[in-house]
Amino acid sequence: MASPYTHKSLTDVKDSAPEFGFGEHAEMRFAKDEFDSQDTGFTYHRTNPNVHSGFGHRHQEAEEVYVVISGSGRVKLDDDIIEIQRLDTIRVAPEVWRSFSAGPDGLELIAFGPRHDGDGEVDPQWWTE
């Protein structure tokens, strides 16, 4: 039987950024499985200062919420670009394309929402500057 709770540091979760080609300038820690979460997905993102991710993604079903925990930057939501800073919270409907760009102090955020395996589309060239 699985434990009714899980406690660990997000820094103990595997960093998947190298697998996606972002290892030199970011961390991406997808925590759902390592926390034995049944329905909720959550990810820790850290981007080095002045790094523009470029890629965007969207979902078919999963609404997501992003909380900036440190730093600042910008988020692009479809055609809108919004300045963001510590403790800003952004709710994004599934169908909205989204991407982040870190400011001079970098950008750390946590994303969370319902997890649906296979629910996502990525475009590596979605936000070009």
PyMOL commands that place a pseudoatom at each C-alpha (Angstrom):
pseudoatom trace, name=CA, resn=MET, resi=1, chain=A, elem=C, hetatm=0, pos=[0.000, 0.000, 0.000]
pseudoatom trace, name=CA, resn=ALA, resi=2, chain=A, elem=C, hetatm=0, pos=[1.296, 3.471, -0.904]
pseudoatom trace, name=CA, resn=SER, resi=3, chain=A, elem=C, hetatm=0, pos=[1.854, 6.005, 1.833]
pseudoatom trace, name=CA, resn=PRO, resi=4, chain=A, elem=C, hetatm=0, pos=[-0.940, 8.571, 2.275]
pseudoatom trace, name=CA, resn=TYR, resi=5, chain=A, elem=C, hetatm=0, pos=[1.628, 11.379, 1.868]
pseudoatom trace, name=CA, resn=THR, resi=6, chain=A, elem=C, hetatm=0, pos=[5.041, 12.082, 0.353]
pseudoatom trace, name=CA, resn=HIS, resi=7, chain=A, elem=C, hetatm=0, pos=[7.632, 14.536, 1.649]
pseudoatom trace, name=CA, resn=LYS, resi=8, chain=A, elem=C, hetatm=0, pos=[10.835, 15.367, -0.223]
pseudoatom trace, name=CA, resn=SER, resi=9, chain=A, elem=C, hetatm=0, pos=[12.680, 18.298, -1.730]
pseudoatom trace, name=CA, resn=LEU, resi=10, chain=A, elem=C, hetatm=0, pos=[11.942, 19.208, -5.333]
pseudoatom trace, name=CA, resn=THR, resi=11, chain=A, elem=C, hetatm=0, pos=[15.713, 19.297, -5.849]
pseudoatom trace, name=CA, resn=ASP, resi=12, chain=A, elem=C, hetatm=0, pos=[15.700, 15.511, -5.234]
pseudoatom trace, name=CA, resn=VAL, resi=13, chain=A, elem=C, hetatm=0, pos=[13.451, 15.035, -8.276]
pseudoatom trace, name=CA, resn=LYS, resi=14, chain=A, elem=C, hetatm=0, pos=[15.272, 14.142, -11.508]
pseudoatom trace, name=CA, resn=ASP, resi=15, chain=A, elem=C, hetatm=0, pos=[16.221, 17.146, -13.663]
pseudoatom trace, name=CA, resn=SER, resi=16, chain=A, elem=C, hetatm=0, pos=[14.761, 16.454, -17.119]
pseudoatom trace, name=CA, resn=ALA, resi=17, chain=A, elem=C, hetatm=0, pos=[16.134, 19.605, -18.789]
pseudoatom trace, name=CA, resn=PRO, resi=18, chain=A, elem=C, hetatm=0, pos=[19.194, 17.808, -20.260]
pseudoatom trace, name=CA, resn=GLU, resi=19, chain=A, elem=C, hetatm=0, pos=[16.915, 15.287, -22.019]
pseudoatom trace, name=CA, resn=PHE, resi=20, chain=A, elem=C, hetatm=0, pos=[15.123, 18.156, -23.757]
pseudoatom trace, name=CA, resn=GLY, resi=21, chain=A, elem=C, hetatm=0, pos=[18.323, 20.003, -24.701]
pseudoatom trace, name=CA, resn=PHE, resi=22, chain=A, elem=C, hetatm=0, pos=[18.006, 22.715, -22.024]
pseudoatom trace, name=CA, resn=GLY, resi=23, chain=A, elem=C, hetatm=0, pos=[20.524, 21.415, -19.471]
pseudoatom trace, name=CA, resn=GLU, resi=24, chain=A, elem=C, hetatm=0, pos=[22.977, 24.276, -19.913]
pseudoatom trace, name=CA, resn=HIS, resi=25, chain=A, elem=C, hetatm=0, pos=[20.488, 27.000, -19.050]
pseudoatom trace, name=CA, resn=ALA, resi=26, chain=A, elem=C, hetatm=0, pos=[17.564, 25.500, -17.130]
pseudoatom trace, name=CA, resn=GLU, resi=27, chain=A, elem=C, hetatm=0, pos=[16.186, 22.888, -14.742]
pseudoatom trace, name=CA, resn=MET, resi=28, chain=A, elem=C, hetatm=0, pos=[12.868, 21.099, -15.294]
pseudoatom trace, name=CA, resn=ARG, resi=29, chain=A, elem=C, hetatm=0, pos=[11.794, 18.741, -12.507]
pseudoatom trace, name=CA, resn=PHE, resi=30, chain=A, elem=C, hetatm=0, pos=[8.529, 16.887, -13.256]
pseudoatom trace, name=CA, resn=ALA, resi=31, chain=A, elem=C, hetatm=0, pos=[7.460, 15.728, -9.812]
pseudoatom trace, name=CA, resn=LYS, resi=32, chain=A, elem=C, hetatm=0, pos=[4.156, 13.855, -10.239]
pseudoatom trace, name=CA, resn=ASP, resi=33, chain=A, elem=C, hetatm=0, pos=[5.519, 10.310, -10.306]
pseudoatom trace, name=CA, resn=GLU, resi=34, chain=A, elem=C, hetatm=0, pos=[8.209, 10.808, -7.665]
pseudoatom trace, name=CA, resn=PHE, resi=35, chain=A, elem=C, hetatm=0, pos=[5.545, 12.070, -5.257]
pseudoatom trace, name=CA, resn=ASP, resi=36, chain=A, elem=C, hetatm=0, pos=[3.122, 9.215, -6.096]
pseudoatom trace, name=CA, resn=SER, resi=37, chain=A, elem=C, hetatm=0, pos=[0.548, 11.793, -7.170]
pseudoatom trace, name=CA, resn=GLN, resi=38, chain=A, elem=C, hetatm=0, pos=[-2.559, 10.259, -8.697]
pseudoatom trace, name=CA, resn=ASP, resi=39, chain=A, elem=C, hetatm=0, pos=[-4.152, 13.253, -10.422]
pseudoatom trace, name=CA, resn=THR, resi=40, chain=A, elem=C, hetatm=0, pos=[-2.064, 16.371, -9.850]
pseudoatom trace, name=CA, resn=GLY, resi=41, chain=A, elem=C, hetatm=0, pos=[0.949, 17.214, -11.948]
pseudoatom trace, name=CA, resn=PHE, resi=42, chain=A, elem=C, hetatm=0, pos=[3.523, 19.746, -10.827]
pseudoatom trace, name=CA, resn=THR, resi=43, chain=A, elem=C, hetatm=0, pos=[6.875, 20.878, -12.113]
pseudoatom trace, name=CA, resn=TYR, resi=44, chain=A, elem=C, hetatm=0, pos=[9.710, 23.013, -10.814]
pseudoatom trace, name=CA, resn=HIS, resi=45, chain=A, elem=C, hetatm=0, pos=[11.253, 25.241, -13.526]
pseudoatom trace, name=CA, resn=ARG, resi=46, chain=A, elem=C, hetatm=0, pos=[14.421, 27.281, -13.085]
pseudoatom trace, name=CA, resn=THR, resi=47, chain=A, elem=C, hetatm=0, pos=[15.831, 29.325, -15.957]
pseudoatom trace, name=CA, resn=ASN, resi=48, chain=A, elem=C, hetatm=0, pos=[19.187, 31.108, -15.911]
pseudoatom trace, name=CA, resn=PRO, resi=49, chain=A, elem=C, hetatm=0, pos=[19.286, 34.922, -16.227]
pseudoatom trace, name=CA, resn=ASN, resi=50, chain=A, elem=C, hetatm=0, pos=[18.321, 36.400, -19.602]
pseudoatom trace, name=CA, resn=VAL, resi=51, chain=A, elem=C, hetatm=0, pos=[17.466, 33.037, -21.157]
pseudoatom trace, name=CA, resn=HIS, resi=52, chain=A, elem=C, hetatm=0, pos=[14.575, 32.930, -23.602]
pseudoatom trace, name=CA, resn=SER, resi=53, chain=A, elem=C, hetatm=0, pos=[13.058, 29.450, -23.820]
pseudoatom trace, name=CA, resn=GLY, resi=54, chain=A, elem=C, hetatm=0, pos=[11.618, 29.862, -27.316]
pseudoatom trace, name=CA, resn=PHE, resi=55, chain=A, elem=C, hetatm=0, pos=[9.489, 26.717, -27.186]
pseudoatom trace, name=CA, resn=GLY, resi=56, chain=A, elem=C, hetatm=0, pos=[5.832, 26.859, -26.304]
pseudoatom trace, name=CA, resn=HIS, resi=57, chain=A, elem=C, hetatm=0, pos=[3.300, 24.282, -25.261]
pseudoatom trace, name=CA, resn=ARG, resi=58, chain=A, elem=C, hetatm=0, pos=[-0.414, 23.826, -24.745]
pseudoatom trace, name=CA, resn=HIS, resi=59, chain=A, elem=C, hetatm=0, pos=[-2.805, 21.084, -23.630]
pseudoatom trace, name=CA, resn=GLN, resi=60, chain=A, elem=C, hetatm=0, pos=[-6.079, 19.557, -24.706]
pseudoatom trace, name=CA, resn=GLU, resi=61, chain=A, elem=C, hetatm=0, pos=[-7.478, 19.109, -21.176]
pseudoatom trace, name=CA, resn=ALA, resi=62, chain=A, elem=C, hetatm=0, pos=[-5.148, 20.347, -18.441]
pseudoatom trace, name=CA, resn=GLU, resi=63, chain=A, elem=C, hetatm=0, pos=[-5.550, 23.834, -17.010]
pseudoatom trace, name=CA, resn=GLU, resi=64, chain=A, elem=C, hetatm=0, pos=[-2.279, 24.929, -15.376]
pseudoatom trace, name=CA, resn=VAL, resi=65, chain=A, elem=C, hetatm=0, pos=[-1.322, 27.445, -12.713]
pseudoatom trace, name=CA, resn=TYR, resi=66, chain=A, elem=C, hetatm=0, pos=[2.187, 28.911, -12.556]
pseudoatom trace, name=CA, resn=VAL, resi=67, chain=A, elem=C, hetatm=0, pos=[3.587, 30.613, -9.444]
pseudoatom trace, name=CA, resn=VAL, resi=68, chain=A, elem=C, hetatm=0, pos=[6.783, 32.666, -9.746]
pseudoatom trace, name=CA, resn=ILE, resi=69, chain=A, elem=C, hetatm=0, pos=[8.849, 31.859, -6.658]
pseudoatom trace, name=CA, resn=SER, resi=70, chain=A, elem=C, hetatm=0, pos=[11.855, 34.029, -7.496]
pseudoatom trace, name=CA, resn=GLY, resi=71, chain=A, elem=C, hetatm=0, pos=[13.278, 36.236, -10.205]
pseudoatom trace, name=CA, resn=SER, resi=72, chain=A, elem=C, hetatm=0, pos=[11.345, 37.917, -12.966]
pseudoatom trace, name=CA, resn=GLY, resi=73, chain=A, elem=C, hetatm=0, pos=[10.758, 37.744, -16.691]
pseudoatom trace, name=CA, resn=ARG, resi=74, chain=A, elem=C, hetatm=0, pos=[7.961, 37.519, -19.199]
pseudoatom trace, name=CA, resn=VAL, resi=75, chain=A, elem=C, hetatm=0, pos=[5.304, 35.015, -20.117]
pseudoatom trace, name=CA, resn=LYS, resi=76, chain=A, elem=C, hetatm=0, pos=[3.755, 34.803, -23.579]
pseudoatom trace, name=CA, resn=LEU, resi=77, chain=A, elem=C, hetatm=0, pos=[0.148, 33.596, -23.626]
pseudoatom trace, name=CA, resn=ASP, resi=78, chain=A, elem=C, hetatm=0, pos=[-1.033, 33.208, -27.216]
pseudoatom trace, name=CA, resn=ASP, resi=79, chain=A, elem=C, hetatm=0, pos=[-0.354, 36.739, -28.594]
pseudoatom trace, name=CA, resn=ASP, resi=80, chain=A, elem=C, hetatm=0, pos=[-0.027, 38.524, -25.214]
pseudoatom trace, name=CA, resn=ILE, resi=81, chain=A, elem=C, hetatm=0, pos=[3.318, 39.132, -23.486]
pseudoatom trace, name=CA, resn=ILE, resi=82, chain=A, elem=C, hetatm=0, pos=[3.135, 39.922, -19.760]
pseudoatom trace, name=CA, resn=GLU, resi=83, chain=A, elem=C, hetatm=0, pos=[5.891, 41.020, -17.374]
pseudoatom trace, name=CA, resn=ILE, resi=84, chain=A, elem=C, hetatm=0, pos=[6.053, 38.723, -14.319]
pseudoatom trace, name=CA, resn=GLN, resi=85, chain=A, elem=C, hetatm=0, pos=[7.826, 38.840, -10.957]
pseudoatom trace, name=CA, resn=ARG, resi=86, chain=A, elem=C, hetatm=0, pos=[8.040, 37.014, -7.622]
pseudoatom trace, name=CA, resn=LEU, resi=87, chain=A, elem=C, hetatm=0, pos=[4.698, 35.656, -6.379]
pseudoatom trace, name=CA, resn=ASP, resi=88, chain=A, elem=C, hetatm=0, pos=[2.835, 36.497, -9.568]
pseudoatom trace, name=CA, resn=THR, resi=89, chain=A, elem=C, hetatm=0, pos=[0.404, 33.684, -10.282]
pseudoatom trace, name=CA, resn=ILE, resi=90, chain=A, elem=C, hetatm=0, pos=[-0.836, 32.884, -13.774]
pseudoatom trace, name=CA, resn=ARG, resi=91, chain=A, elem=C, hetatm=0, pos=[-3.749, 30.539, -14.557]
pseudoatom trace, name=CA, resn=VAL, resi=92, chain=A, elem=C, hetatm=0, pos=[-3.704, 29.246, -18.127]
pseudoatom trace, name=CA, resn=ALA, resi=93, chain=A, elem=C, hetatm=0, pos=[-6.569, 27.490, -19.916]
pseudoatom trace, name=CA, resn=PRO, resi=94, chain=A, elem=C, hetatm=0, pos=[-5.561, 24.261, -21.680]
pseudoatom trace, name=CA, resn=GLU, resi=95, chain=A, elem=C, hetatm=0, pos=[-5.746, 25.542, -25.261]
pseudoatom trace, name=CA, resn=VAL, resi=96, chain=A, elem=C, hetatm=0, pos=[-3.575, 28.646, -24.685]
pseudoatom trace, name=CA, resn=TRP, resi=97, chain=A, elem=C, hetatm=0, pos=[-0.014, 28.495, -26.018]
pseudoatom trace, name=CA, resn=ARG, resi=98, chain=A, elem=C, hetatm=0, pos=[2.473, 29.487, -23.306]
pseudoatom trace, name=CA, resn=SER, resi=99, chain=A, elem=C, hetatm=0, pos=[6.198, 30.120, -22.888]
pseudoatom trace, name=CA, resn=PHE, resi=100, chain=A, elem=C, hetatm=0, pos=[8.526, 31.905, -20.458]
pseudoatom trace, name=CA, resn=SER, resi=101, chain=A, elem=C, hetatm=0, pos=[11.560, 34.154, -20.769]
pseudoatom trace, name=CA, resn=ALA, resi=102, chain=A, elem=C, hetatm=0, pos=[13.816, 34.875, -17.762]
pseudoatom trace, name=CA, resn=GLY, resi=103, chain=A, elem=C, hetatm=0, pos=[14.907, 38.360, -16.735]
pseudoatom trace, name=CA, resn=PRO, resi=104, chain=A, elem=C, hetatm=0, pos=[18.292, 39.507, -15.377]
pseudoatom trace, name=CA, resn=ASP, resi=105, chain=A, elem=C, hetatm=0, pos=[17.891, 37.576, -12.091]
pseudoatom trace, name=CA, resn=GLY, resi=106, chain=A, elem=C, hetatm=0, pos=[16.677, 34.360, -13.710]
pseudoatom trace, name=CA, resn=LEU, resi=107, chain=A, elem=C, hetatm=0, pos=[13.228, 32.876, -13.216]
pseudoatom trace, name=CA, resn=GLU, resi=108, chain=A, elem=C, hetatm=0, pos=[11.995, 30.149, -10.876]
pseudoatom trace, name=CA, resn=LEU, resi=109, chain=A, elem=C, hetatm=0, pos=[8.442, 28.922, -10.940]
pseudoatom trace, name=CA, resn=ILE, resi=110, chain=A, elem=C, hetatm=0, pos=[6.257, 26.006, -9.999]
pseudoatom trace, name=CA, resn=ALA, resi=111, chain=A, elem=C, hetatm=0, pos=[3.568, 24.809, -12.385]
pseudoatom trace, name=CA, resn=PHE, resi=112, chain=A, elem=C, hetatm=0, pos=[0.699, 22.630, -11.233]
pseudoatom trace, name=CA, resn=GLY, resi=113, chain=A, elem=C, hetatm=0, pos=[-2.610, 21.286, -12.458]
pseudoatom trace, name=CA, resn=PRO, resi=114, chain=A, elem=C, hetatm=0, pos=[-4.385, 18.066, -13.354]
pseudoatom trace, name=CA, resn=ARG, resi=115, chain=A, elem=C, hetatm=0, pos=[-2.148, 15.501, -15.035]
pseudoatom trace, name=CA, resn=HIS, resi=116, chain=A, elem=C, hetatm=0, pos=[-3.320, 13.685, -18.160]
pseudoatom trace, name=CA, resn=ASP, resi=117, chain=A, elem=C, hetatm=0, pos=[-0.689, 11.434, -19.758]
pseudoatom trace, name=CA, resn=GLY, resi=118, chain=A, elem=C, hetatm=0, pos=[-0.161, 12.354, -23.407]
pseudoatom trace, name=CA, resn=ASP, resi=119, chain=A, elem=C, hetatm=0, pos=[-2.045, 15.653, -23.024]
pseudoatom trace, name=CA, resn=GLY, resi=120, chain=A, elem=C, hetatm=0, pos=[0.282, 18.195, -24.538]
pseudoatom trace, name=CA, resn=GLU, resi=121, chain=A, elem=C, hetatm=0, pos=[1.678, 19.698, -27.686]
pseudoatom trace, name=CA, resn=VAL, resi=122, chain=A, elem=C, hetatm=0, pos=[5.103, 21.352, -27.928]
pseudoatom trace, name=CA, resn=ASP, resi=123, chain=A, elem=C, hetatm=0, pos=[6.360, 23.754, -30.592]
pseudoatom trace, name=CA, resn=PRO, resi=124, chain=A, elem=C, hetatm=0, pos=[10.139, 24.329, -30.325]
pseudoatom trace, name=CA, resn=GLN, resi=125, chain=A, elem=C, hetatm=0, pos=[9.966, 27.545, -32.385]
pseudoatom trace, name=CA, resn=TRP, resi=126, chain=A, elem=C, hetatm=0, pos=[6.742, 29.036, -31.064]
pseudoatom trace, name=CA, resn=TRP, resi=127, chain=A, elem=C, hetatm=0, pos=[8.156, 32.227, -29.458]
pseudoatom trace, name=CA, resn=THR, resi=128, chain=A, elem=C, hetatm=0, pos=[10.980, 33.597, -31.561]
pseudoatom trace, name=CA, resn=GLU, resi=129, chain=A, elem=C, hetatm=0, pos=[12.416, 37.069, -31.015]
for i in range(1, 129): cmd.bond("trace and resi %d" % i, "trace and resi %d" % (i + 1))
show_as sticks, trace
zoom trace
